[in-house]
């Protein structure tokens, strides 16, 4: 029988040492905080994106997208510029693109074309010179068709055929101007008033029907002769020309012309006479209805 150490008849003592290893800081660790912060940041970015989508127009959103996703050229990968200080070129070289620019993979982008234009030069998907020319040509065709239609209707009408000499179509840089002109034998308005003659009202109504299908803005300008009033404080040619332009607008409106198409209504009194040598000539009394070119040419 074996003896215990030190001569004592007792079993040896066994000592157990427990070692606690804390994983990632235990209860007070910071890893979860980092993950939570990432989650909150992602949620903030998500709600910011939703706000941007709801508070901006399509054009603004495209601008924001282009700002964060620019088109860059990797010059090293494409072989533009070389890897040395001067890209393998002499300091006196006029080549500003890189060594042997003609052998790069993007010669059509990197090499100037010496100003040579093609068939589509100056064009773009939204508004370009070609599109503008086409728009103006379409307006001119519409103006001519409207002119022929009105003249044909006047010839076919017994009531309005006498007014054929009182209407004139004049192409201008702003569009097509329709002049309704008085003479010594006939006046579109009662003398000194803004009351339309019955036949003149029918004529303006016919014009309203002829331009109903177009989208061109409309300008109306009233003109008078230089015959003064007895008391210019009570009535004068400025008031008369403006009132006749407004009366013409109301008749076009009654004929079906949308209110939104009227762009300018104005009176210029006797300041723009048709018969310059005789400002008192009755032919200077007139109303000009101008169909303006569409916004592709005039306006922002």
C-alpha positions as CSV (number, residue, x, y, z in Angstrom):
1,X,0.0,0.0,0.0
2,X,1.4,3.3,-1.1
3,X,2.0,6.1,1.4
4,X,0.7,9.6,0.9
5,X,3.2,12.4,0.6
6,X,4.8,13.6,3.8
7,X,4.0,10.4,5.5
8,X,0.3,11.3,5.9
9,X,-2.2,8.6,5.1
10,X,-4.5,11.0,3.1
11,X,-5.3,11.1,-0.7
12,X,-3.4,13.9,-2.6
13,X,-5.3,17.2,-3.2
14,X,-6.4,18.0,-6.7
15,X,-6.5,21.7,-7.6
16,X,-8.8,22.7,-10.5
17,X,-8.0,26.1,-12.1
18,X,-10.8,27.7,-14.1
19,X,-9.9,30.2,-16.8
20,X,-12.7,32.5,-18.2
21,X,-12.1,33.7,-21.8
22,X,-14.3,36.6,-22.7
23,X,-15.5,36.5,-26.3
24,X,-15.3,39.9,-28.1
25,X,-15.5,41.9,-24.9
26,X,-18.4,39.9,-23.4
27,X,-21.5,41.8,-22.5
28,X,-19.8,45.1,-22.7
29,X,-18.2,44.6,-26.1
30,X,-18.6,47.1,-29.0
31,X,-19.0,45.0,-32.1
32,X,-22.8,45.2,-32.0
33,X,-22.6,48.9,-31.9
34,X,-20.7,49.0,-35.1
35,X,-23.3,46.8,-36.8
36,X,-26.1,48.9,-35.5
37,X,-24.4,52.1,-36.7
38,X,-24.1,50.5,-40.2
39,X,-27.8,49.6,-40.1
40,X,-28.8,53.1,-39.1
41,X,-26.6,54.7,-41.8
42,X,-28.1,52.4,-44.4
43,X,-31.6,53.3,-43.3
44,X,-30.8,57.0,-43.4
45,X,-29.4,56.7,-46.9
46,X,-32.6,54.8,-47.9
47,X,-35.0,57.4,-46.6
48,X,-32.8,60.1,-48.2
49,X,-33.1,58.4,-51.5
50,X,-36.9,58.2,-51.1
51,X,-37.1,61.9,-50.3
52,X,-35.0,62.8,-53.3
53,X,-37.2,60.7,-55.6
54,X,-40.3,62.4,-54.3
55,X,-39.0,66.0,-54.2
56,X,-37.2,66.3,-57.5
57,X,-38.2,66.3,-61.2
58,X,-37.0,63.7,-63.7
59,X,-34.5,66.2,-65.2
60,X,-33.1,66.9,-61.7
61,X,-32.8,63.2,-60.9
62,X,-30.9,62.6,-64.1
63,X,-28.5,65.4,-63.1
64,X,-28.0,63.8,-59.7
65,X,-27.4,60.4,-61.2
66,X,-24.9,61.8,-63.7
67,X,-23.0,63.6,-60.9
68,X,-22.5,60.3,-58.9
69,X,-21.8,58.2,-61.9
70,X,-19.4,60.2,-64.2
71,X,-17.9,58.7,-67.3
72,X,-14.2,58.3,-66.7
73,X,-11.5,57.0,-69.1
74,X,-8.9,54.7,-67.7
75,X,-5.9,56.0,-69.5
76,X,-3.5,53.4,-68.2
77,X,-5.7,50.5,-69.4
78,X,-6.5,52.1,-72.7
79,X,-2.8,52.9,-73.4
80,X,-3.3,56.6,-73.6
81,X,-0.4,58.7,-72.2
82,X,2.1,55.9,-71.5
83,X,3.7,55.2,-68.1
84,X,6.8,57.4,-68.2
85,X,7.0,61.1,-67.2
86,X,6.2,62.3,-70.6
87,X,4.3,59.2,-71.7
88,X,7.1,58.1,-74.1
89,X,7.0,61.4,-76.0
90,X,9.6,64.1,-76.6
91,X,9.2,67.3,-74.6
92,X,8.8,69.1,-77.9
93,X,6.1,66.8,-79.2
94,X,2.8,68.4,-80.1
95,X,0.9,65.2,-79.4
96,X,-1.2,65.9,-76.4
97,X,-3.0,62.6,-76.2
98,X,-0.3,60.1,-75.6
99,X,2.2,57.9,-77.4
100,X,1.1,56.7,-80.8
101,X,-2.4,58.0,-80.3
102,X,-3.6,56.5,-83.6
103,X,-2.9,53.0,-82.1
104,X,-5.0,53.5,-78.9
105,X,-8.3,51.7,-78.5
106,X,-10.2,55.0,-78.5
107,X,-8.9,57.0,-81.5
108,X,-12.4,58.3,-82.2
109,X,-12.6,59.8,-78.8
110,X,-9.1,60.9,-78.0
111,X,-8.0,62.2,-81.4
112,X,-9.3,65.6,-82.6
113,X,-11.2,65.4,-85.9
114,X,-9.8,68.7,-87.2
115,X,-13.3,70.3,-87.1
116,X,-14.7,67.8,-89.7
117,X,-18.5,67.6,-89.2
118,X,-20.9,64.9,-90.2
119,X,-24.5,64.8,-91.3
120,X,-25.7,64.9,-87.6
121,X,-23.4,67.7,-86.4
122,X,-25.1,69.9,-83.9
123,X,-28.0,67.5,-83.2
124,X,-29.2,65.9,-80.0
125,X,-32.1,63.8,-78.7
126,X,-33.9,66.8,-77.2
127,X,-34.0,70.0,-79.2
128,X,-31.5,70.6,-81.9
129,X,-31.0,72.8,-85.0
130,X,-32.5,70.2,-87.3
131,X,-35.5,69.8,-85.1
132,X,-36.0,73.5,-84.9
133,X,-35.9,73.9,-88.6
134,X,-38.4,71.2,-89.1
135,X,-40.7,72.8,-86.5
136,X,-40.5,76.1,-88.2
137,X,-41.2,74.5,-91.6
138,X,-44.2,72.7,-90.2
139,X,-45.5,76.0,-88.8
140,X,-45.1,77.7,-92.2
141,X,-47.0,74.9,-93.9
142,X,-49.8,75.2,-91.3
143,X,-49.9,79.0,-91.8
144,X,-50.2,78.6,-95.6
145,X,-52.9,76.0,-95.2
146,X,-54.9,78.3,-92.8
147,X,-54.5,81.2,-95.2
148,X,-55.9,79.2,-98.2
149,X,-58.7,77.9,-96.0
150,X,-59.8,81.3,-94.9
151,X,-59.7,82.9,-98.3
152,X,-61.7,80.0,-99.8
153,X,-64.4,80.3,-97.1
154,X,-64.6,84.1,-97.7
155,X,-65.1,83.5,-101.5
156,X,-67.8,81.0,-100.8
157,X,-69.7,83.2,-98.4
158,X,-72.0,85.8,-99.9
159,X,-72.0,87.7,-96.6
160,X,-68.2,87.9,-96.3
161,X,-67.1,88.0,-99.9
162,X,-67.1,91.8,-99.8
163,X,-64.5,91.7,-97.0
164,X,-61.9,89.9,-99.1
165,X,-60.0,93.2,-99.7
166,X,-60.0,94.0,-96.0
167,X,-58.0,90.9,-94.9
168,X,-54.3,90.5,-95.5
169,X,-51.8,87.7,-94.6
170,X,-48.3,88.9,-94.0
171,X,-45.4,86.4,-93.1
172,X,-43.1,88.0,-90.5
173,X,-40.1,86.9,-88.5
174,X,-42.5,86.2,-85.5
175,X,-45.0,84.2,-87.5
176,X,-48.0,84.8,-89.7
177,X,-49.8,88.2,-89.2
178,X,-53.5,88.6,-90.2
179,X,-54.4,92.2,-90.8
180,X,-58.1,93.2,-90.7
181,X,-58.0,96.7,-92.3
182,X,-60.6,99.5,-92.6
183,X,-61.0,101.8,-95.5
184,X,-63.0,104.8,-96.4
185,X,-66.1,102.7,-97.2
186,X,-66.1,100.2,-94.4
187,X,-64.9,100.0,-90.8
188,X,-64.6,96.8,-88.7
189,X,-65.7,98.7,-85.6
190,X,-68.3,101.4,-85.1
191,X,-66.6,104.8,-85.4
192,X,-64.8,105.7,-82.2
193,X,-66.0,102.6,-80.3
194,X,-64.9,99.0,-79.6
195,X,-68.2,97.5,-81.0
196,X,-67.5,95.0,-83.8
197,X,-69.5,95.2,-87.0
198,X,-71.6,92.0,-87.5
199,X,-69.7,91.0,-90.6
200,X,-66.3,91.7,-89.0
201,X,-67.4,89.5,-86.0
202,X,-68.3,86.7,-88.5
203,X,-64.9,87.0,-90.2
204,X,-63.0,86.8,-86.9
205,X,-65.1,83.8,-85.9
206,X,-64.2,82.1,-89.2
207,X,-60.5,82.8,-88.4
208,X,-61.0,81.3,-84.9
209,X,-62.3,78.1,-86.5
210,X,-59.4,77.9,-89.0
211,X,-56.7,78.2,-86.3
212,X,-58.4,76.0,-83.7
213,X,-56.4,72.9,-84.6
214,X,-53.0,74.6,-84.2
215,X,-51.0,75.2,-81.1
216,X,-49.3,78.5,-82.0
217,X,-49.4,81.3,-79.4
218,X,-51.4,84.4,-80.5
219,X,-50.6,88.1,-80.3
220,X,-53.3,90.8,-81.1
221,X,-52.4,94.4,-81.7
222,X,-54.8,97.2,-82.2
223,X,-54.0,100.3,-84.4
224,X,-55.8,103.6,-85.0
225,X,-55.4,106.6,-87.3
226,X,-54.2,109.9,-86.0
227,X,-57.5,111.6,-85.8
228,X,-57.7,113.0,-82.2
229,X,-60.5,113.0,-79.8
230,X,-62.1,116.2,-78.4
231,X,-61.3,115.3,-74.8
232,X,-58.3,112.9,-74.7
233,X,-58.9,112.5,-70.9
234,X,-62.2,110.8,-71.6
235,X,-61.1,108.7,-74.6
236,X,-58.0,108.6,-76.7
237,X,-56.4,106.5,-79.4
238,X,-54.4,104.5,-76.9
239,X,-57.6,103.4,-75.1
240,X,-59.4,102.8,-78.4
241,X,-56.6,100.6,-79.9
242,X,-56.3,98.5,-76.7
243,X,-60.0,98.1,-76.4
244,X,-60.4,96.9,-80.0
245,X,-57.5,94.4,-79.5
246,X,-59.4,93.1,-76.4
247,X,-62.7,93.0,-78.3
248,X,-61.0,90.9,-81.0
249,X,-59.6,88.5,-78.3
250,X,-63.1,88.0,-76.9
251,X,-64.5,87.2,-80.3
252,X,-61.7,84.6,-81.0
253,X,-62.4,83.2,-77.5
254,X,-66.1,82.9,-78.3
255,X,-65.1,81.1,-81.6
256,X,-63.3,78.3,-79.7
257,X,-59.8,79.6,-79.3
258,X,-58.4,78.4,-75.9
259,X,-57.6,81.2,-73.5
260,X,-54.0,79.8,-72.9
261,X,-53.0,80.5,-76.4
262,X,-53.3,84.3,-76.1
263,X,-49.8,85.6,-75.3
264,X,-50.0,89.4,-75.8
265,X,-52.9,91.8,-76.3
266,X,-51.8,95.4,-76.9
267,X,-52.7,98.7,-78.5
268,X,-50.3,101.0,-80.1
269,X,-52.6,103.9,-81.1
270,X,-51.3,105.7,-84.3
271,X,-47.6,104.9,-83.6
272,X,-47.3,102.3,-86.4
273,X,-49.3,103.6,-89.4
274,X,-49.8,101.5,-92.4
275,X,-49.9,104.5,-94.6
276,X,-46.9,106.4,-93.3
277,X,-47.3,109.5,-95.5
278,X,-50.8,110.0,-94.3
279,X,-51.3,109.1,-90.6
280,X,-55.0,110.1,-90.7
281,X,-55.7,107.7,-93.6
282,X,-58.6,105.3,-92.5
283,X,-56.5,102.3,-93.7
284,X,-54.3,102.9,-90.6
285,X,-57.3,101.7,-88.5
286,X,-56.7,97.9,-88.2
287,X,-56.4,94.9,-85.9
288,X,-53.4,92.5,-86.4
289,X,-53.8,88.9,-85.3
290,X,-50.4,87.2,-85.3
291,X,-49.9,83.5,-85.1
292,X,-46.5,83.2,-83.4
293,X,-44.0,80.4,-84.1
294,X,-44.1,77.8,-81.4
295,X,-41.8,77.8,-78.3
296,X,-39.1,75.9,-80.1
297,X,-38.0,79.1,-81.7
298,X,-39.2,81.9,-79.4
299,X,-39.1,81.8,-75.6
300,X,-37.0,79.8,-73.1
